[in-house]
Amino acid sequence: MATETVAKSRTSLRVHVQKFGTFLSGMIMPNIGAFIAWGLITALFIEKGWIPVPALGGFDTNADGTPNVGLVGPMITYLLPLLIAYTGGRMVYDVRGGVVGAIGTMGVIVGAGIPMFIGAMIMGPLGGWTMKKIDLLWEGKIRPGFEMLVNNFSAGIWGALLAMLGFYGISPLVQAFSTAAGNVVQFLVNNGLLPLTSIFIEPAKVLFLNNAINHGVLTPLGIQQSLEQGKSILFLLEANPGPGMGILLAYMFFGKGIAKGSASGAAIIHFFGGIHEIYFPYVLMRPLLILAAIAGGMTGIATMAITGSGLVAPAAPGSIIAVLAQTSRDSYVGVILAVVLAMTVSFLVASVILKTTKHSDEVDLGDATSKMEAMKGKKSSVSSMLTGAGAGVGTAVLAGPIKNIVFACDAGMGSSAMGASVLRNKIKAAGFPDVKVTNAAIANLSDTYDVVITHQDLTERAKPVTSSAAHFSVDNFMNSPRYDEIVELVKEHNTEGATPDAGAAAAATAAGHGAHVASAPVEAAPGSGEAPAAVAPSDILVADSVILNGTATTRDAAIDEAGQLLLARGAVDEGYLAAMHEREESVSTYMGSFLAIPHGTNAAKDHILKSAVSVIRYPDGIDWNGKQVKFVVGVAGINNEHLHILSSIAKVFTSKAQVAQLEAATSVEEVLELFGKVNA
């Protein structure tokens, strides 16, 4: 037990450092575009730039004899720190936290008179966190009609107080820290010791502990150094792609099996894409290779120190393209040499290690990739390239129980609602009714979900904004085999420590056996907070909107036919019909089980006048992008009014027996009865 406790303690410490680094990175990375813009303006227009322009570069005087302010100084002094502070505050307490954090940071900026990136990374989250705590003091106690007054004045007053705290309190402390850290770096440079930092940086990269160092110290100090000297060596201490490239080249020549075969693809992603994590499994597979990375890193840093070269701004991601784009005008030879020599030394050391040690690369690459993902704390976006895993599923290394699952599609109301309903029923039947399964438009996603499910054509759009989630791609919303994988994932993560009521679980399991589908009560719309029985009757689906023998023979004609029924009901205008075709061209609305549910894009919601659904049967089937469709359900929904009918439709089409009944139905009444009390 003692050994187990110690292991958990070490892991916990590493995870906490990772989370801290990730939080710092979360403030910097969304604003890298602004850093790049500042770097390009600096490289081009300062006095020593490629195209010196006094008015833009901020040197010399104008016609009136007034010194030019330019863009370089104000951007680095005000714009970048305020963006970082706003992002940090917003991460803690949404927009309100971002605004208060930015106000407080202004005090630090003015008090210090130098670029205050460390101050911004302190004041931004501090402003968001304190504002959140203050709001809790009077939550639910404000009289109706006074909410805006209290919210605005509380944010303004507290922001002003934080600005003064930043000016008098935080600013001197951060300035002293920056000066001390700068002196340490200068000491290392003056004494030729800077290359020794690779002993810490290269292992930190492989362990995903580098963000705290890179974004917490190196980037702020590098910015200050770049402002004073026009460039900084600090930007390339961690971002140099040479050491990792040398290791991958060694595998290309001297590796074995899968590791050798995948190294060339990994090298392209690493060197040109700038995703350094692609080479981490190769190091973890042979831990001695960390010596090659360290040797290469030290060589690159020494080369830049000797040649006096550097970058004008951070290179993110660490691609050779980004590195060259941010290289100072007088540093191209030194920077290119630093990358090439780092790669060469790393290659030579790694080659010796690979040739003189015996190891089964082919067997262990998958294990090393899994180990890398476990240390990272989530699924790697590039790990499938190494392991050959299919693109259909991305299973993250989730730290705790799964609580929130979201289906995302373009509009967030048709196919995603259908898929959510199917999976919700499966998870409930497995005995986990507390797992929340919702649907949303991709544009409305945030990184707050444990699992994200999308159509395979939309997965890449969803990943950037939900990077912490496990991602599953499907091409069949009705009966995708991915659903069973997700249910198993929920069982794996939610069973230990979870104590669902045995009776409820048994009932849910019993309900999962086919017979419940027609008689099960219709679910309430997510977030409605009301039982289905309390919902007033509606006319979302009426007999006039059901056709047993459609006349269309093509996909587009079927969409028109379903849309015309919605138009005839007065539920939509002509613009919605065009949006239904637009949606189909971007992502297919084929659901599986002979079903398609064409609907408009997210931008077409203004064309919906009221919620309605149309159902058309095509006995002979229609070719729907290579899939056979016999049932077309047109959907137009305002808010969540249509979700309960989609739930009922999903229940029908997940039952082969009821699909057969639909195919054999001889009257509209039979179809309406099969869908249940969809208007309840």
N, C-alpha and C positions, 0 to 999 in steps of 0.2 A: 504493500500500500504506500509505503514511503517513497518508493521509486516512482510510482505512478503520480503521486502528488508533485514531486519535483519536476517531472516531465511536463505536467500541466502548467506549472508555474512558469517554466521557460517559454512554453508556447504562448502563454497569456502575455508575457512581456513583449515577445516578438510581435504578436498580433496588435497589441496596443501601439507599438511603435509604427507598425504598418498603417494602422488607422489614422494615427497622427500625421504621418507622411501623406496619406491619401487625402486627408482633409486639407493640408497645405496645397497639395497638387490641385485639388478641386477649386481652390481660389485662383490659382495661376493659369491652369490649362484653358479654361474658357476664354481667357483674355490674351492668349498667345497671338491672336491676330493683331491685336493692338501693339504688342511688343514687336511683331514683325514690321508693322507699319512704321513704328518709331525707328526701328533699325534701318529700314530702307531710306527713310527721310534723312537720317543721320549720315548714312554712307554716301548718299548722293549730294546733299546740300551744305554740309558743314564746310568750314574753311579748307580742310584737307580732304574733302570728299571728291567724288568723281565730277560733279557739276556744281561747284561752289556758287551758292546764291545767298547773299547777305540777308535778305529779307526772310528767307526760309530757314537758313542755317543759324541765324542769330549771332552774326558777327558784324563788325564795322558799324557805321552809323547811316541813318537815312539823310535825305536832302536837308532836313531841318537840324541836323547835328545830333539827333536823338539816337541812342544805341538801339539797334534792331533786336527785338525780342525773339523773333523767329518761332518755329514750331517745335524745335528739338527740346528746349528747356521747359516750356509749359507742359508738353506732353509727358515728359519724364517726371516732372515735379508734381503735377496735379492730376492729369488724366489717368495714368497707369495706376498710381496708388489708390485713387478714388474708385476705379473699376474693380480693383482687387478687394477693397473694403466693402463695396456694395455686394460683390459676389459672395464674400464670406458671411456678411450679415444676412443675405438672402438664403444661404444654405441653412442657417440656424432658424430664421423666423420670416421666411418669405420676403416679399417686397418691403414690408414695413421694417423688418430687421435690416435689410439692405440700405434703406434710406437713413435710418438712425446711425448705422455703422459708418456710412460715408460722411455724415455730419461730424461725428466724433473724430474721424480721421483728418478732417480739415484742420482741426486744432493741432494735431501732431505735425502735419506738413508745415504749417506756418511757424510753429514753435521751433522746428529743427532747421528749416531753411535748406534742407537737402532732400533728395528723393527718399521717401519714408515707406519702403516696401515692408520691412519688418513691422513698423508701426501700423501699417494698413492691415497686415495679417493678424495683428493683435486687436485693434480697435473695431474692425469690421465684425468679427464674430462676437466680441464683447458687447458691442452695441445691439446686435440682434438678440443675444441671450438675455441681457438686462431688460430690454424692452419687452421681451416675452414674459419675464417674471413680473414686471410692473403691471402689464395688462391683466395678469391673473389675479391681482389684488382686487380689482373691481369687476371681474368677469361676472355677468349676470346681475350686477347691481346698478347699472346705468338706466335711468328712466328713458322710456321710448321717446325718440325725437332728439335726444342729446348725444347719440352715439358718435356722430361725425365730429361734433364739437369736442368731446372728450378725447377721441382718438387723435385728432389733429393736434390739439394743444399738448397732450401728454407726449407725443412724439417730438414736437417742437421744443418743449421745455427740457425733456431729458436729453435730446440731441445737443442743445446748447450747453447743458451741464457737462456732457461728455466731451464736447469740443474744448471746454476750459480745462477739463481733466487731462485731455490729450496735450494741450498747450503747456500747462504747468507741471504735470506729473509724468505722463508717459513719454513725452518728447525727449526730456533730458536723459531718461534711462535708456531709451532705444538708441539715442545718439551716442551715448557712452559705450553701449554694446557694439554698435557698428564700428566705432573708432577702434575698440579693442580687437575685434575680429579682423578688421582691416590691418591692424598692426601685426597680428599673428601671421596673416597671409603674406604681408610684406617681408616679415622676418624669414619665412620659409623661402620666398623668392630670392632675397638677398643672400641667403646662405646655401642656395642650391638644394633645398630640402623639399620643395613643392612636389617633385615626383613621388615622394614617399606617401602622399595622400592616396595613391592608387592602392596601397595595402589595405586601406579601409573602404575606398569607393567601389572597387571591383567586386569584392565579396558582398558588399551591401546591395549592389545591383541584383545579383543572383538571388539574394534573400528578400528582395523587394523592400529593402529598408532605405533605399537611396532618396526617396522623395523628401523625407525630412531634411536630409543634408542638402540636396540640390535646390529645392524650392524654399527651404527655410533659411539657408545661409549663402550658398554659392551664387544664386541668381540675384538676391538683393545686393550683395557685395560687388558682384560683377557689373551690375547696373551703375553703381556709384563709381566704380573704377572706369567704366566706359565713358561716363559723363565727363570725368576729369581728364582722361588720357585718350579718349576716342576709340578705345578697344579694351578688351579684358581677356586674359588667359583662362579665367575661371569658368567661362561659358563652355569650354571644351574639356574640362576635367572629367565630366561624366558622360557627355554626349558624343565623344569620339567613337565612331563606328569601327575603327581599326582593330582593337583587341578582339571583339566578337567575330569580325570577318576573318581574322587569322585562324581562329579555332574552327570555324566552319570550313575554311579551305583545307585545313589539315584533315578533317573528316572526309572531304571529297577525295583526297588522295590516299589516305591511309586508314579510313574507317572501314566498317564491315556492315553487311546486311542493310537493314532499313535505315540505319543512321547514315550510312554512306549515300544511299539512294536519295534520301530526303535533304541532304546537306546543301545541294545546289539550289533548290527552291528556297530553303531557309535563308541562304546567303543573299538572294535577290531581295527578299522581304526585309531582311535586316539592313542591308547596305543602302538600298534605294527607298524602301518604305519607312525606314527609321524605327521599326518595331524591334527593339533590342531583346525583348523577352523571348524571341524565337530561338535564340541560341542558349538560353538558360538550361533547358533539359540536357543539352549535350555536355554541359559542364557538370550538372548534377549526376549524370551517368558515370562520369569519370572525375571525381572531386579534385584530383591532382591538376586538372586543367585550369583550376583557378590560378595556378602559378603562371600559366601562359597569359591569362587575362591581365594579371598584375604586371608582368614584365612588359606586355604591350602597352598598358596604360602609362607606366613609368616612362617608357621610351617616347610616347607621344607628348607627354607633359614636358619632358626634358628638351625635346626638339623645339617646342613652342617657346620655352624659356630662353633657350640659346639664340633663337632667331628673333625674339622679341615680338612674336606674332600673337594675334588674338581675334576674337569676334566682336562685333559692335553690339550684338543683342543675343538673347538665348536662341539656340538652335533646337527647335521642337517641331516635330519629333526629331530624333537623332539620325536623320538621313543625310547622306553626303550632299544631297541637293540643298537641304536646309542649312547645312554647315557652310557651304560655299556661298549661299545667298547672304549670309550674315557675316562673312569674312571681311575684315577691314581692308581697305584699298591697298595698304602696304604689307599685307600679311598672307597673300595667296600662296607664295612659295613655302613659307613656314607652316601654314595650316595643311597644305597638301602633303608636305614632307611628314608632318606629325601623324597624319592618317596612314600614309603608306608605310612609314617605318614602324608604327605601332602594329600594323597588320603583319608586316614581315617578321618582327620579333615574336609576336604571338603565334604565328604560323610555325616558326622554327621550334619553339619550345613545345607547342602542342604536338607537333610531328614526332618529336623525340618521345614524348609521353605515350602517344598512341602506338609507336613501334616497339617500345620496350616493356609495355605492360600488357597482360592478357586479360581480355574482357569480352563478354558477349554483348556487343552493341545492339545486335538485332533483337535480343530478348528484352533488354532493359530500357530501350528508348521510351516505350509506353509507360513503364513504371516511373521513369524520371520525369516524364511529362505530367503524370498524375501528382508526383511529389511537388513539382513546381507549382501546379495549380492549388494544391493544398496549402503551400506556403503563401501563395498570393491571396488565398481566401475566396477565390471564385474561378469560374471557367475562363481559360485563356482564349481570346478571340482567334488565335492562330494555331492552337494546339492540334486541331483536326488535320492541318497540313502535315504535321509530324507523324501522327498516329494513323492517318488514313481513315479517320472516323467519318461517317456520313454527315452531309450537311444538314440533314433533317432535324437534328437535335443538338442542343448545346446545354449540357447539364452542369450547372455551377456547383462548386463545393459549398453548399449552404451550411451556415454555422448553427442554425437553430431550426425550430419548427416552421413549416410553411403555413402562412396565414393569409396571404393575398395572391390570388392568381388573376390575371387579366387577359382577355382576348382582345386583340387590337386589329382593326382594319381601317381602311381609308376614312369611312364615314362614322364608324363606331356604332352603327345601329342595325345593320342587316346581318351579314354573315357572322360578325363577331358575337352578336346577341344569340344567334342560333348555336354557335359553337359553345358559348358560355353555358347555355342551358343544358346542352348534352353533357358536358363535363361536370357541371354542378350536380346533376342527378347521379352520375357515376361516383363522385366523391362522397355524396351523402349515402349512397348505397354501401360504400365501403366502410361507413361508420365514422365519418369525419364531417359532420354538419357545420362545424364552426369555421371551416376553411371558406373564406370569402372568394367567390368566383364572379367577376364582373366583366363588362365589356366597355371598350372606349375607342375613340379615334386616336390614331397614331399621333396626331398633332397635339393631343391632350395628355400624352403619357408623361410620367415623371419617374424618377428612379426610387420608387417606394414599393415596388412589387417584388415578390419572391420568385414568381414564375411568369413569363410573358409568352403568349402563344400567338403566332401570326401566320398568315398565308405565306408560303415559301417565297413569293415574289415581294413580300413586304418586310421580311425579317431584317434586312440590312438597314432599312429606315428606322426600325424600332430599336436596334441595338445601341446606337450612340446615346440615347436618352434614358436607357434602362440597363446600363452596363453592369449593375450589381446583380441582375436577375439571371435565372436560368432561362434560356430561350429554346422554344420548340417551334419548328416549322412544320406546317401541315399543308396538304393539298386537297384534303377531304374533310370538311367540317362536321359531317354527320357521324362517320364511323372510322375515323383515323386511328391506326394502331398506336399513335403517339399518346392517345388518351389513357390507355392502359399503362404506358410508361410513366405518365404523370401521376396516376393513382398510386403506382408502386413507389414513386418518389415521395408522395405524401405519407404513405404508410411507413416508409423508412425513417422519415424525419419527424413524424408526429406521434409515433407509437410510444417511444420511450418518454416517460414522464407525463404522457397524456392519459387521462382517465375518463374517457367518454362513458356516459351512462350505458350500461350493458343492455338495458331494455331498449333504449333508443337505437343503439347500434344494431341490435337484432332486428328491430322493426325496419330500420333502414335497409338492412341486408335483404330481408324478406321482400321488401318493396322493390328490390332491384331485379326481380325475376319476371319480366315481361307482362304479367297480368295486371300490374299496377298502372300501366300507361294510360289506358282510357279513363280510369276512374280517379287517378291522382288529382288532387286539387291543383289548380293553376297557381304558379308562384307569383308573388308580388314583384313589381319592378324593383331592381336593386336600389336601396336607399329610400324607398318609399316609407318604410317604417310601419306599414299597415298590412293587415292580413288580407288575402285575396277577397274574402267574402265581403269586406267593407268597401270594395271598389264599386262605384256606381255602374250600372249596365251601360254598354256603349254599342256602337254599330260599326266597329272596326271591320268586321267581316260580315257581309250580308249575302243573301242568296243571289242577288243580281251580279255579284262580283265573282261568282263561281261558274266556270265553263267546263263541261265534261269532255268536249271534243274540240280542241283548239284547231284553228285553220292554218296556223303558221307552219312553215316547213324548214325554216332556218332560225338560227340563234337570234339574229337581229330582229327578224319579224316577230319572234315570240316575245322579245322585250317590248316591241311596239304594242303587241296585243295586250300584254299585261299592263303596260302603261296607260293605254287607252281606257281600260276599265277604271283605273284610278282617276283619270281625267274626267270620265263620265260621272263619277261620284262627286266631282267637285273637290276632290282631296288635294289635287296638285294643279299647277298650270303647265303650259307647254314647255317651259324651261326645264322642268323636272324630267321630262321624257328624254331630252337631249343629255341630261346629266346621267341618266341610267345607262346610256350607251357609252358615255365617257368613262364611267366607273368600270364597265365591262372591259373596255380596252386596256385599262391599267392593271386590273386584277380580276380574274374570273370569279363569278359568283356561284360557280358549281359547288354544291355542298356534299355530294355523294348520295347514294340510295336513290338515284334517278331524279334528284331534286336540284333546282337552281332558284335562287332568290334575288333577282335583279333589283337594284335600288340605286338611288342617286349618290353623288359624291358628297363629302362633308360640306363643300361650299354651296351645295344646292338646297340647303335646309330652308332658305328663304322662299323657295318655290313650293313648299308644302303648306297647304291651307288647313288640313286636318288629317288625323291619322286614319289610314285605311290599308287594307290588304286585298289583293286579288289572287284567285287560285285558278289555274288553267291546267287541264290534263291533256296530254298528247299521247293517245294509246299506242301509236306506232313509233313514238320516240323522235327526238331531234338531236342532231349532232351538235354538241356544245363543246367546241374546242377538243374534239376527240373523245368526249364522254357522252354517253347516252342519257338524255333527260326526258322524263315523261311527265314531270310536274314542275310548273313554273309558278312561283309565288312572288308577285310584285309587292313591294313594301314601301310605304311612306309613313313616317312616324314623327310626331311632335313630342319632344321630351321623351318620356319613357312609356307612353301609352300603348305602344305596339309590342312591348317586350313580352307580355304574357301570352300573346298569340304565337309569337315565335317559340316560346317555351313549349306550348302545346304542339306546334308543328314538329318541333324537335323530338318530342316524345313519340309522335306517330312514326316518324321516319327512322327512328332507331329500332323500331319493331318490324321485322320482316313480315310478320303476320298481318299487321295493320297496313303496311305498304301494299300487300296483296289485296286487302279489302278495298283500298283506294282504287287499285287497278280494276277491280271487279264492280265497283259502285255503279248503280244504274240511275241514281237520282242525286240532285244537289243536296237534299236533306241528309242522305247517307254520308256525304263528305263533311257537312257541317257537324254531324253527330260524332264522326270519327275524330275531328279536331277538338272535341270537348266543348265546354262552355267558354269559348274564346272571348265572348263578349261580356263575361261576368266581371 
